[in-house]
Amino acid sequence: MNVIPKTKCLVVKKLDGNLIAIIDQYSYILEEFEYHKTDSILEPTSKKEKKVYRPPLSPPFKKASYDNYLKNYRPKLQNNYAYVS
């Protein structure tokens, strides 16, 4: 008989230490697993970092606006000092 997850049951501990689950007039002997899963659904997993896409400066649609910025808004450089002509 298959048991549906989250079914309510009665767990009884016998005098010898064994556990029994009672579901719909059927009794099941509960056994302890000897191994442990390393990835549990109850423990939070490590979050992966999202990679942010940044387009390179080389596309042609950016070159014109960058050239306009250099021409009009950025002062000209001479001898490592900025001045506006």
PyMOL Python script that loads the backbone (N, CA, C, O; Angstrom):
from pymol import cmd

cmd.read_pdbstr("""\
ATOM      1  N   MET A   1       0.852  -1.189   0.000  1.00  0.00           N
ATOM      2  CA  MET A   1       0.000   0.000   0.000  1.00  0.00           C
ATOM      3  C   MET A   1       0.888   1.238   0.000  1.00  0.00           C
ATOM      4  O   MET A   1       1.787   1.364   0.831  1.00  0.00           O
ATOM      5  N   ASN A   2       0.639   2.137  -0.918  1.00  0.00           N
ATOM      6  CA  ASN A   2       1.386   3.399  -0.989  1.00  0.00           C
ATOM      7  C   ASN A   2       0.738   4.424  -0.079  1.00  0.00           C
ATOM      8  O   ASN A   2      -0.486   4.490   0.035  1.00  0.00           O
ATOM      9  N   VAL A   3       1.558   5.207   0.557  1.00  0.00           N
ATOM     10  CA  VAL A   3       1.083   6.241   1.462  1.00  0.00           C
ATOM     11  C   VAL A   3       1.271   7.588   0.790  1.00  0.00           C
ATOM     12  O   VAL A   3       2.352   7.901   0.292  1.00  0.00           O
ATOM     13  N   ILE A   4       0.214   8.380   0.780  1.00  0.00           N
ATOM     14  CA  ILE A   4       0.260   9.713   0.176  1.00  0.00           C
ATOM     15  C   ILE A   4       1.045  10.637   1.115  1.00  0.00           C
ATOM     16  O   ILE A   4       0.841  10.591   2.328  1.00  0.00           O
ATOM     17  N   PRO A   5       1.929  11.466   0.580  1.00  0.00           N
ATOM     18  CA  PRO A   5       2.682  12.390   1.434  1.00  0.00           C
ATOM     19  C   PRO A   5       1.754  13.294   2.241  1.00  0.00           C
ATOM     20  O   PRO A   5       0.668  13.649   1.784  1.00  0.00           O
ATOM     21  N   LYS A   6       2.188  13.661   3.435  1.00  0.00           N
ATOM     22  CA  LYS A   6       1.480  14.527   4.384  1.00  0.00           C
ATOM     23  C   LYS A   6       0.188  13.904   4.900  1.00  0.00           C
ATOM     24  O   LYS A   6      -0.720  14.620   5.322  1.00  0.00           O
ATOM     25  N   THR A   7       0.099  12.566   4.870  1.00  0.00           N
ATOM     26  CA  THR A   7      -1.042  11.877   5.458  1.00  0.00           C
ATOM     27  C   THR A   7      -0.861  11.859   6.965  1.00  0.00           C
ATOM     28  O   THR A   7       0.233  11.587   7.459  1.00  0.00           O
ATOM     29  N   LYS A   8      -1.926  12.146   7.696  1.00  0.00           N
ATOM     30  CA  LYS A   8      -1.834  12.134   9.147  1.00  0.00           C
ATOM     31  C   LYS A   8      -1.734  10.697   9.627  1.00  0.00           C
ATOM     32  O   LYS A   8      -2.416   9.812   9.110  1.00  0.00           O
ATOM     33  N   CYS A   9      -0.881  10.468  10.618  1.00  0.00           N
ATOM     34  CA  CYS A   9      -0.696   9.128  11.157  1.00  0.00           C
ATOM     35  C   CYS A   9      -0.415   9.213  12.645  1.00  0.00           C
ATOM     36  O   CYS A   9      -0.135  10.283  13.184  1.00  0.00           O
ATOM     37  N   LEU A  10      -0.496   8.066  13.293  1.00  0.00           N
ATOM     38  CA  LEU A  10      -0.193   7.958  14.702  1.00  0.00           C
ATOM     39  C   LEU A  10       1.114   7.189  14.832  1.00  0.00           C
ATOM     40  O   LEU A  10       1.228   6.071  14.329  1.00  0.00           O
ATOM     41  N   VAL A  11       2.103   7.780  15.503  1.00  0.00           N
ATOM     42  CA  VAL A  11       3.398   7.127  15.689  1.00  0.00           C
ATOM     43  C   VAL A  11       3.467   6.637  17.130  1.00  0.00           C
ATOM     44  O   VAL A  11       3.288   7.407  18.074  1.00  0.00           O
ATOM     45  N   VAL A  12       3.734   5.330  17.281  1.00  0.00           N
ATOM     46  CA  VAL A  12       3.772   4.709  18.602  1.00  0.00           C
ATOM     47  C   VAL A  12       5.183   4.197  18.854  1.00  0.00           C
ATOM     48  O   VAL A  12       5.780   3.553  17.991  1.00  0.00           O
ATOM     49  N   LYS A  13       5.717   4.487  20.047  1.00  0.00           N
ATOM     50  CA  LYS A  13       7.024   3.965  20.433  1.00  0.00           C
ATOM     51  C   LYS A  13       6.802   2.770  21.357  1.00  0.00           C
ATOM     52  O   LYS A  13       6.220   2.897  22.435  1.00  0.00           O
ATOM     53  N   LYS A  14       7.278   1.614  20.912  1.00  0.00           N
ATOM     54  CA  LYS A  14       7.112   0.397  21.689  1.00  0.00           C
ATOM     55  C   LYS A  14       8.097   0.385  22.862  1.00  0.00           C
ATOM     56  O   LYS A  14       9.012   1.207  22.918  1.00  0.00           O
ATOM     57  N   LEU A  15       7.905  -0.548  23.795  1.00  0.00           N
ATOM     58  CA  LEU A  15       8.767  -0.628  24.962  1.00  0.00           C
ATOM     59  C   LEU A  15      10.194  -1.021  24.604  1.00  0.00           C
ATOM     60  O   LEU A  15      11.132  -0.679  25.323  1.00  0.00           O
ATOM     61  N   ASP A  16      10.362  -1.741  23.488  1.00  0.00           N
ATOM     62  CA  ASP A  16      11.717  -2.123  23.080  1.00  0.00           C
ATOM     63  C   ASP A  16      12.421  -1.025  22.286  1.00  0.00           C
ATOM     64  O   ASP A  16      13.566  -1.220  21.878  1.00  0.00           O
ATOM     65  N   GLY A  17      11.780   0.119  22.053  1.00  0.00           N
ATOM     66  CA  GLY A  17      12.400   1.246  21.367  1.00  0.00           C
ATOM     67  C   GLY A  17      12.039   1.365  19.901  1.00  0.00           C
ATOM     68  O   GLY A  17      12.385   2.369  19.279  1.00  0.00           O
ATOM     69  N   ASN A  18      11.352   0.377  19.311  1.00  0.00           N
ATOM     70  CA  ASN A  18      10.958   0.448  17.900  1.00  0.00           C
ATOM     71  C   ASN A  18       9.790   1.413  17.724  1.00  0.00           C
ATOM     72  O   ASN A  18       8.985   1.603  18.635  1.00  0.00           O
ATOM     73  N   LEU A  19       9.709   2.014  16.550  1.00  0.00           N
ATOM     74  CA  LEU A  19       8.614   2.929  16.222  1.00  0.00           C
ATOM     75  C   LEU A  19       7.674   2.274  15.224  1.00  0.00           C
ATOM     76  O   LEU A  19       8.113   1.584  14.303  1.00  0.00           O
ATOM     77  N   ILE A  20       6.368   2.495  15.412  1.00  0.00           N
ATOM     78  CA  ILE A  20       5.340   1.964  14.510  1.00  0.00           C
ATOM     79  C   ILE A  20       4.445   3.129  14.110  1.00  0.00           C
ATOM     80  O   ILE A  20       4.051   3.929  14.959  1.00  0.00           O
ATOM     81  N   ALA A  21       4.121   3.232  12.819  1.00  0.00           N
ATOM     82  CA  ALA A  21       3.190   4.238  12.318  1.00  0.00           C
ATOM     83  C   ALA A  21       1.875   3.548  11.990  1.00  0.00           C
ATOM     84  O   ALA A  21       1.864   2.515  11.321  1.00  0.00           O
ATOM     85  N   ILE A  22       0.769   4.113  12.458  1.00  0.00           N
ATOM     86  CA  ILE A  22      -0.559   3.542  12.198  1.00  0.00           C
ATOM     87  C   ILE A  22      -1.302   4.501  11.279  1.00  0.00           C
ATOM     88  O   ILE A  22      -1.541   5.660  11.616  1.00  0.00           O
ATOM     89  N   ILE A  23      -1.665   3.976  10.093  1.00  0.00           N
ATOM     90  CA  ILE A  23      -2.389   4.753   9.090  1.00  0.00           C
ATOM     91  C   ILE A  23      -3.554   3.909   8.598  1.00  0.00           C
ATOM     92  O   ILE A  23      -3.348   2.824   8.054  1.00  0.00           O
ATOM     93  N   ASP A  24      -4.788   4.401   8.786  1.00  0.00           N
ATOM     94  CA  ASP A  24      -6.007   3.725   8.302  1.00  0.00           C
ATOM     95  C   ASP A  24      -6.031   2.243   8.687  1.00  0.00           C
ATOM     96  O   ASP A  24      -6.196   1.391   7.814  1.00  0.00           O
ATOM     97  N   GLN A  25      -5.876   1.929   9.927  1.00  0.00           N
ATOM     98  CA  GLN A  25      -5.936   0.584  10.493  1.00  0.00           C
ATOM     99  C   GLN A  25      -4.806  -0.327  10.016  1.00  0.00           C
ATOM    100  O   GLN A  25      -4.863  -1.534  10.247  1.00  0.00           O
ATOM    101  N   TYR A  26      -3.801   0.206   9.370  1.00  0.00           N
ATOM    102  CA  TYR A  26      -2.618  -0.564   8.971  1.00  0.00           C
ATOM    103  C   TYR A  26      -1.439  -0.077   9.803  1.00  0.00           C
ATOM    104  O   TYR A  26      -1.331   1.115  10.090  1.00  0.00           O
ATOM    105  N   SER A  27      -0.569  -0.980  10.185  1.00  0.00           N
ATOM    106  CA  SER A  27       0.601  -0.588  10.965  1.00  0.00           C
ATOM    107  C   SER A  27       1.860  -0.822  10.126  1.00  0.00           C
ATOM    108  O   SER A  27       1.975  -1.816   9.409  1.00  0.00           O
ATOM    109  N   TYR A  28       2.792   0.115  10.234  1.00  0.00           N
ATOM    110  CA  TYR A  28       4.041   0.066   9.492  1.00  0.00           C
ATOM    111  C   TYR A  28       5.191   0.199  10.478  1.00  0.00           C
ATOM    112  O   TYR A  28       5.162   1.063  11.354  1.00  0.00           O
ATOM    113  N   ILE A  29       6.182  -0.635  10.343  1.00  0.00           N
ATOM    114  CA  ILE A  29       7.364  -0.538  11.184  1.00  0.00           C
ATOM    115  C   ILE A  29       8.293   0.502  10.566  1.00  0.00           C
ATOM    116  O   ILE A  29       8.632   0.422   9.385  1.00  0.00           O
ATOM    117  N   LEU A  30       8.698   1.469  11.367  1.00  0.00           N
ATOM    118  CA  LEU A  30       9.574   2.532  10.881  1.00  0.00           C
ATOM    119  C   LEU A  30      11.019   2.145  11.136  1.00  0.00           C
ATOM    120  O   LEU A  30      11.370   1.661  12.212  1.00  0.00           O
ATOM    121  N   GLU A  31      11.852   2.368  10.126  1.00  0.00           N
ATOM    122  CA  GLU A  31      13.270   2.058  10.235  1.00  0.00           C
ATOM    123  C   GLU A  31      14.084   3.324   9.994  1.00  0.00           C
ATOM    124  O   GLU A  31      13.687   4.185   9.209  1.00  0.00           O
ATOM    125  N   GLU A  32      15.205   3.431  10.661  1.00  0.00           N
ATOM    126  CA  GLU A  32      16.077   4.584  10.491  1.00  0.00           C
ATOM    127  C   GLU A  32      17.054   4.322   9.356  1.00  0.00           C
ATOM    128  O   GLU A  32      17.635   3.241   9.254  1.00  0.00           O
ATOM    129  N   PHE A  33      17.226   5.322   8.507  1.00  0.00           N
ATOM    130  CA  PHE A  33      18.184   5.215   7.409  1.00  0.00           C
ATOM    131  C   PHE A  33      19.594   5.364   7.944  1.00  0.00           C
ATOM    132  O   PHE A  33      19.831   6.125   8.882  1.00  0.00           O
ATOM    133  N   GLU A  34      20.529   4.643   7.351  1.00  0.00           N
ATOM    134  CA  GLU A  34      21.914   4.722   7.794  1.00  0.00           C
ATOM    135  C   GLU A  34      22.710   5.796   7.054  1.00  0.00           C
ATOM    136  O   GLU A  34      23.801   6.154   7.498  1.00  0.00           O
ATOM    137  N   TYR A  35      22.209   6.306   5.965  1.00  0.00           N
ATOM    138  CA  TYR A  35      22.940   7.306   5.201  1.00  0.00           C
ATOM    139  C   TYR A  35      22.185   8.632   5.244  1.00  0.00           C
ATOM    140  O   TYR A  35      21.001   8.694   5.577  1.00  0.00           O
ATOM    141  N   HIS A  36      22.903   9.668   4.902  1.00  0.00           N
ATOM    142  CA  HIS A  36      22.339  11.015   4.911  1.00  0.00           C
ATOM    143  C   HIS A  36      22.620  11.675   3.567  1.00  0.00           C
ATOM    144  O   HIS A  36      23.752  11.661   3.083  1.00  0.00           O
ATOM    145  N   LYS A  37      21.605  12.241   2.981  1.00  0.00           N
ATOM    146  CA  LYS A  37      21.806  12.960   1.718  1.00  0.00           C
ATOM    147  C   LYS A  37      22.567  14.247   1.989  1.00  0.00           C
ATOM    148  O   LYS A  37      22.326  14.932   2.983  1.00  0.00           O
ATOM    149  N   THR A  38      23.478  14.562   1.101  1.00  0.00           N
ATOM    150  CA  THR A  38      24.239  15.798   1.262  1.00  0.00           C
ATOM    151  C   THR A  38      23.429  17.021   0.839  1.00  0.00           C
ATOM    152  O   THR A  38      23.633  18.111   1.373  1.00  0.00           O
ATOM    153  N   ASP A  39      22.523  16.853  -0.105  1.00  0.00           N
ATOM    154  CA  ASP A  39      21.689  17.977  -0.530  1.00  0.00           C
ATOM    155  C   ASP A  39      20.271  17.733  -0.042  1.00  0.00           C
ATOM    156  O   ASP A  39      19.578  16.846  -0.540  1.00  0.00           O
ATOM    157  N   SER A  40      19.851  18.506   0.913  1.00  0.00           N
ATOM    158  CA  SER A  40      18.538  18.356   1.501  1.00  0.00           C
ATOM    159  C   SER A  40      17.646  19.471   0.991  1.00  0.00           C
ATOM    160  O   SER A  40      18.118  20.576   0.726  1.00  0.00           O
ATOM    161  N   ILE A  41      16.353  19.185   0.851  1.00  0.00           N
ATOM    162  CA  ILE A  41      15.426  20.218   0.390  1.00  0.00           C
ATOM    163  C   ILE A  41      15.091  21.178   1.521  1.00  0.00           C
ATOM    164  O   ILE A  41      14.569  22.265   1.272  1.00  0.00           O
ATOM    165  N   LEU A  42      15.385  20.792   2.766  1.00  0.00           N
ATOM    166  CA  LEU A  42      15.088  21.659   3.892  1.00  0.00           C
ATOM    167  C   LEU A  42      16.180  22.693   4.124  1.00  0.00           C
ATOM    168  O   LEU A  42      15.907  23.766   4.662  1.00  0.00           O
ATOM    169  N   GLU A  43      17.404  22.391   3.731  1.00  0.00           N
ATOM    170  CA  GLU A  43      18.504  23.319   3.911  1.00  0.00           C
ATOM    171  C   GLU A  43      18.616  24.227   2.689  1.00  0.00           C
ATOM    172  O   GLU A  43      18.493  23.754   1.560  1.00  0.00           O
ATOM    173  N   PRO A  44      18.844  25.511   2.894  1.00  0.00           N
ATOM    174  CA  PRO A  44      18.963  26.411   1.739  1.00  0.00           C
ATOM    175  C   PRO A  44      20.220  26.099   0.932  1.00  0.00           C
ATOM    176  O   PRO A  44      21.282  25.836   1.496  1.00  0.00           O
ATOM    177  N   THR A  45      20.091  26.129  -0.357  1.00  0.00           N
ATOM    178  CA  THR A  45      21.231  25.887  -1.225  1.00  0.00           C
ATOM    179  C   THR A  45      21.972  27.195  -1.459  1.00  0.00           C
ATOM    180  O   THR A  45      21.411  28.272  -1.260  1.00  0.00           O
ATOM    181  N   SER A  46      23.203  27.108  -1.871  1.00  0.00           N
ATOM    182  CA  SER A  46      23.973  28.314  -2.126  1.00  0.00           C
ATOM    183  C   SER A  46      23.439  28.994  -3.388  1.00  0.00           C
ATOM    184  O   SER A  46      23.145  28.344  -4.391  1.00  0.00           O
ATOM    185  N   LYS A  47      23.326  30.296  -3.307  1.00  0.00           N
ATOM    186  CA  LYS A  47      22.784  31.053  -4.427  1.00  0.00           C
ATOM    187  C   LYS A  47      23.874  31.313  -5.444  1.00  0.00           C
ATOM    188  O   LYS A  47      24.999  31.661  -5.088  1.00  0.00           O
ATOM    189  N   LYS A  48      23.542  31.145  -6.693  1.00  0.00           N
ATOM    190  CA  LYS A  48      24.486  31.439  -7.759  1.00  0.00           C
ATOM    191  C   LYS A  48      24.402  32.919  -8.095  1.00  0.00           C
ATOM    192  O   LYS A  48      23.325  33.515  -8.091  1.00  0.00           O
ATOM    193  N   GLU A  49      25.547  33.494  -8.383  1.00  0.00           N
ATOM    194  CA  GLU A  49      25.573  34.910  -8.732  1.00  0.00           C
ATOM    195  C   GLU A  49      25.046  35.101 -10.141  1.00  0.00           C
ATOM    196  O   GLU A  49      25.387  34.356 -11.060  1.00  0.00           O
ATOM    197  N   LYS A  50      24.202  36.121 -10.292  1.00  0.00           N
ATOM    198  CA  LYS A  50      23.686  36.436 -11.614  1.00  0.00           C
ATOM    199  C   LYS A  50      24.752  37.186 -12.398  1.00  0.00           C
ATOM    200  O   LYS A  50      25.403  38.093 -11.878  1.00  0.00           O
ATOM    201  N   LYS A  51      24.916  36.802 -13.632  1.00  0.00           N
ATOM    202  CA  LYS A  51      25.850  37.512 -14.487  1.00  0.00           C
ATOM    203  C   LYS A  51      25.111  38.663 -15.159  1.00  0.00           C
ATOM    204  O   LYS A  51      24.083  38.464 -15.807  1.00  0.00           O
ATOM    205  N   VAL A  52      25.647  39.864 -14.997  1.00  0.00           N
ATOM    206  CA  VAL A  52      25.038  41.047 -15.589  1.00  0.00           C
ATOM    207  C   VAL A  52      25.670  41.270 -16.951  1.00  0.00           C
ATOM    208  O   VAL A  52      26.892  41.354 -17.073  1.00  0.00           O
ATOM    209  N   TYR A  53      24.831  41.364 -17.972  1.00  0.00           N
ATOM    210  CA  TYR A  53      25.342  41.585 -19.316  1.00  0.00           C
ATOM    211  C   TYR A  53      25.569  43.076 -19.518  1.00  0.00           C
ATOM    212  O   TYR A  53      24.655  43.885 -19.361  1.00  0.00           O
ATOM    213  N   ARG A  54      26.782  43.418 -19.862  1.00  0.00           N
ATOM    214  CA  ARG A  54      27.118  44.791 -20.207  1.00  0.00           C
ATOM    215  C   ARG A  54      27.679  44.783 -21.615  1.00  0.00           C
ATOM    216  O   ARG A  54      28.714  44.165 -21.865  1.00  0.00           O
ATOM    217  N   PRO A  55      27.011  45.459 -22.537  1.00  0.00           N
ATOM    218  CA  PRO A  55      27.501  45.449 -23.912  1.00  0.00           C
ATOM    219  C   PRO A  55      28.827  46.206 -24.021  1.00  0.00           C
ATOM    220  O   PRO A  55      29.047  47.180 -23.302  1.00  0.00           O
ATOM    221  N   PRO A  56      29.685  45.771 -24.893  1.00  0.00           N
ATOM    222  CA  PRO A  56      30.973  46.453 -25.049  1.00  0.00           C
ATOM    223  C   PRO A  56      30.798  47.831 -25.686  1.00  0.00           C
ATOM    224  O   PRO A  56      29.752  48.123 -26.266  1.00  0.00           O
ATOM    225  N   LEU A  57      31.817  48.669 -25.577  1.00  0.00           N
ATOM    226  CA  LEU A  57      31.738  50.017 -26.148  1.00  0.00           C
ATOM    227  C   LEU A  57      31.964  50.031 -27.659  1.00  0.00           C
ATOM    228  O   LEU A  57      31.874  51.088 -28.284  1.00  0.00           O
ATOM    229  N   SER A  58      32.249  48.896 -28.239  1.00  0.00           N
ATOM    230  CA  SER A  58      32.574  48.866 -29.653  1.00  0.00           C
ATOM    231  C   SER A  58      31.381  48.864 -30.616  1.00  0.00           C
ATOM    232  O   SER A  58      31.619  49.083 -31.804  1.00  0.00           O
ATOM    233  N   PRO A  59      30.122  48.638 -30.219  1.00  0.00           N
ATOM    234  CA  PRO A  59      29.042  48.637 -31.209  1.00  0.00           C
ATOM    235  C   PRO A  59      28.930  49.994 -31.919  1.00  0.00           C
ATOM    236  O   PRO A  59      29.183  51.031 -31.306  1.00  0.00           O
ATOM    237  N   PRO A  60      28.559  49.996 -33.182  1.00  0.00           N
ATOM    238  CA  PRO A  60      28.515  51.244 -33.952  1.00  0.00           C
ATOM    239  C   PRO A  60      27.475  52.234 -33.447  1.00  0.00           C
ATOM    240  O   PRO A  60      27.653  53.438 -33.626  1.00  0.00           O
ATOM    241  N   PHE A  61      26.401  51.772 -32.825  1.00  0.00           N
ATOM    242  CA  PHE A  61      25.384  52.716 -32.375  1.00  0.00           C
ATOM    243  C   PHE A  61      25.864  53.525 -31.177  1.00  0.00           C
ATOM    244  O   PHE A  61      25.266  54.559 -30.880  1.00  0.00           O
ATOM    245  N   LYS A  62      26.898  53.112 -30.485  1.00  0.00           N
ATOM    246  CA  LYS A  62      27.435  53.874 -29.359  1.00  0.00           C
ATOM    247  C   LYS A  62      28.565  54.800 -29.779  1.00  0.00           C
ATOM    248  O   LYS A  62      28.826  55.786 -29.090  1.00  0.00           O
ATOM    249  N   LYS A  63      29.233  54.525 -30.864  1.00  0.00           N
ATOM    250  CA  LYS A  63      30.397  55.304 -31.254  1.00  0.00           C
ATOM    251  C   LYS A  63      30.042  56.752 -31.544  1.00  0.00           C
ATOM    252  O   LYS A  63      30.780  57.657 -31.154  1.00  0.00           O
ATOM    253  N   ALA A  64      28.935  56.986 -32.216  1.00  0.00           N
ATOM    254  CA  ALA A  64      28.556  58.356 -32.559  1.00  0.00           C
ATOM    255  C   ALA A  64      28.248  59.176 -31.305  1.00  0.00           C
ATOM    256  O   ALA A  64      28.663  60.330 -31.199  1.00  0.00           O
ATOM    257  N   SER A  65      27.526  58.585 -30.364  1.00  0.00           N
ATOM    258  CA  SER A  65      27.198  59.345 -29.155  1.00  0.00           C
ATOM    259  C   SER A  65      28.444  59.573 -28.301  1.00  0.00           C
ATOM    260  O   SER A  65      28.561  60.615 -27.655  1.00  0.00           O
ATOM    261  N   TYR A  66      29.366  58.629 -28.287  1.00  0.00           N
ATOM    262  CA  TYR A  66      30.611  58.801 -27.528  1.00  0.00           C
ATOM    263  C   TYR A  66      31.479  59.884 -28.171  1.00  0.00           C
ATOM    264  O   TYR A  66      32.077  60.699 -27.469  1.00  0.00           O
ATOM    265  N   ASP A  67      31.550  59.894 -29.495  1.00  0.00           N
ATOM    266  CA  ASP A  67      32.306  60.946 -30.180  1.00  0.00           C
ATOM    267  C   ASP A  67      31.694  62.319 -29.913  1.00  0.00           C
ATOM    268  O   ASP A  67      32.420  63.302 -29.761  1.00  0.00           O
ATOM    269  N   ASN A  68      30.360  62.394 -29.855  1.00  0.00           N
ATOM    270  CA  ASN A  68      29.673  63.651 -29.570  1.00  0.00           C
ATOM    271  C   ASN A  68      29.993  64.102 -28.141  1.00  0.00           C
ATOM    272  O   ASN A  68      30.189  65.292 -27.895  1.00  0.00           O
ATOM    273  N   TYR A  69      30.044  63.173 -27.222  1.00  0.00           N
ATOM    274  CA  TYR A  69      30.397  63.487 -25.837  1.00  0.00           C
ATOM    275  C   TYR A  69      31.824  64.037 -25.766  1.00  0.00           C
ATOM    276  O   TYR A  69      32.074  65.037 -25.094  1.00  0.00           O
ATOM    277  N   LEU A  70      32.752  63.383 -26.458  1.00  0.00           N
ATOM    278  CA  LEU A  70      34.135  63.853 -26.433  1.00  0.00           C
ATOM    279  C   LEU A  70      34.266  65.234 -27.054  1.00  0.00           C
ATOM    280  O   LEU A  70      35.055  66.059 -26.593  1.00  0.00           O
ATOM    281  N   LYS A  71      33.489  65.482 -28.106  1.00  0.00           N
ATOM    282  CA  LYS A  71      33.617  66.743 -28.834  1.00  0.00           C
ATOM    283  C   LYS A  71      33.037  67.913 -28.052  1.00  0.00           C
ATOM    284  O   LYS A  71      33.647  68.981 -28.013  1.00  0.00           O
ATOM    285  N   ASN A  72      31.870  67.741 -27.425  1.00  0.00           N
ATOM    286  CA  ASN A  72      31.151  68.877 -26.847  1.00  0.00           C
ATOM    287  C   ASN A  72      31.238  68.994 -25.324  1.00  0.00           C
ATOM    288  O   ASN A  72      31.236  70.108 -24.801  1.00  0.00           O
ATOM    289  N   TYR A  73      31.313  67.905 -24.621  1.00  0.00           N
ATOM    290  CA  TYR A  73      31.164  67.980 -23.174  1.00  0.00           C
ATOM    291  C   TYR A  73      32.449  67.748 -22.395  1.00  0.00           C
ATOM    292  O   TYR A  73      32.588  68.250 -21.280  1.00  0.00           O
ATOM    293  N   ARG A  74      33.362  67.020 -22.939  1.00  0.00           N
ATOM    294  CA  ARG A  74      34.600  66.733 -22.215  1.00  0.00           C
ATOM    295  C   ARG A  74      35.651  67.761 -22.617  1.00  0.00           C
ATOM    296  O   ARG A  74      35.907  67.960 -23.805  1.00  0.00           O
ATOM    297  N   PRO A  75      36.252  68.405 -21.641  1.00  0.00           N
ATOM    298  CA  PRO A  75      37.257  69.408 -21.996  1.00  0.00           C
ATOM    299  C   PRO A  75      38.486  68.754 -22.612  1.00  0.00           C
ATOM    300  O   PRO A  75      38.796  67.591 -22.350  1.00  0.00           O
ATOM    301  N   LYS A  76      39.161  69.515 -23.417  1.00  0.00           N
ATOM    302  CA  LYS A  76      40.366  69.008 -24.062  1.00  0.00           C
ATOM    303  C   LYS A  76      41.486  68.902 -23.037  1.00  0.00           C
ATOM    304  O   LYS A  76      41.566  69.703 -22.106  1.00  0.00           O
ATOM    305  N   LEU A  77      42.321  67.938 -23.210  1.00  0.00           N
ATOM    306  CA  LEU A  77      43.419  67.719 -22.274  1.00  0.00           C
ATOM    307  C   LEU A  77      44.733  68.198 -22.898  1.00  0.00           C
ATOM    308  O   LEU A  77      45.017  67.927 -24.065  1.00  0.00           O
ATOM    309  N   GLN A  78      45.515  68.907 -22.105  1.00  0.00           N
ATOM    310  CA  GLN A  78      46.819  69.338 -22.565  1.00  0.00           C
ATOM    311  C   GLN A  78      47.759  69.351 -21.366  1.00  0.00           C
ATOM    312  O   GLN A  78      47.480  70.010 -20.364  1.00  0.00           O
ATOM    313  N   ASN A  79      48.848  68.642 -21.459  1.00  0.00           N
ATOM    314  CA  ASN A  79      49.835  68.535 -20.370  1.00  0.00           C
ATOM    315  C   ASN A  79      49.196  68.065 -19.052  1.00  0.00           C
ATOM    316  O   ASN A  79      49.562  68.535 -17.975  1.00  0.00           O
ATOM    317  N   ASN A  80      48.269  67.163 -19.148  1.00  0.00           N
ATOM    318  CA  ASN A  80      47.575  66.579 -17.997  1.00  0.00           C
ATOM    319  C   ASN A  80      46.732  67.585 -17.230  1.00  0.00           C
ATOM    320  O   ASN A  80      46.305  67.295 -16.112  1.00  0.00           O
ATOM    321  N   TYR A  81      46.478  68.769 -17.802  1.00  0.00           N
ATOM    322  CA  TYR A  81      45.584  69.747 -17.201  1.00  0.00           C
ATOM    323  C   TYR A  81      44.413  69.953 -18.142  1.00  0.00           C
ATOM    324  O   TYR A  81      44.578  70.009 -19.361  1.00  0.00           O
ATOM    325  N   ALA A  82      43.248  70.064 -17.570  1.00  0.00           N
ATOM    326  CA  ALA A  82      42.047  70.248 -18.397  1.00  0.00           C
ATOM    327  C   ALA A  82      41.779  71.740 -18.550  1.00  0.00           C
ATOM    328  O   ALA A  82      41.885  72.504 -17.590  1.00  0.00           O
ATOM    329  N   TYR A  83      41.436  72.138 -19.750  1.00  0.00           N
ATOM    330  CA  TYR A  83      41.029  73.517 -19.978  1.00  0.00           C
ATOM    331  C   TYR A  83      39.957  73.521 -21.050  1.00  0.00           C
ATOM    332  O   TYR A  83      39.869  72.604 -21.866  1.00  0.00           O
ATOM    333  N   VAL A  84      39.156  74.553 -21.034  1.00  0.00           N
ATOM    334  CA  VAL A  84      38.080  74.702 -22.023  1.00  0.00           C
ATOM    335  C   VAL A  84      38.494  75.782 -22.999  1.00  0.00           C
ATOM    336  O   VAL A  84      38.899  76.870 -22.592  1.00  0.00           O
ATOM    337  N   SER A  85      38.393  75.488 -24.286  1.00  0.00           N
ATOM    338  CA  SER A  85      38.794  76.473 -25.271  1.00  0.00           C
ATOM    339  C   SER A  85      37.604  77.233 -25.811  1.00  0.00           C
ATOM    340  O   SER A  85      37.765  78.111 -26.659  1.00  0.00           O
TER     341      SER A  85
END
""", "prot")
cmd.dss("prot")
cmd.show_as("cartoon", "prot")
cmd.util.cbc("prot")
cmd.orient("prot")
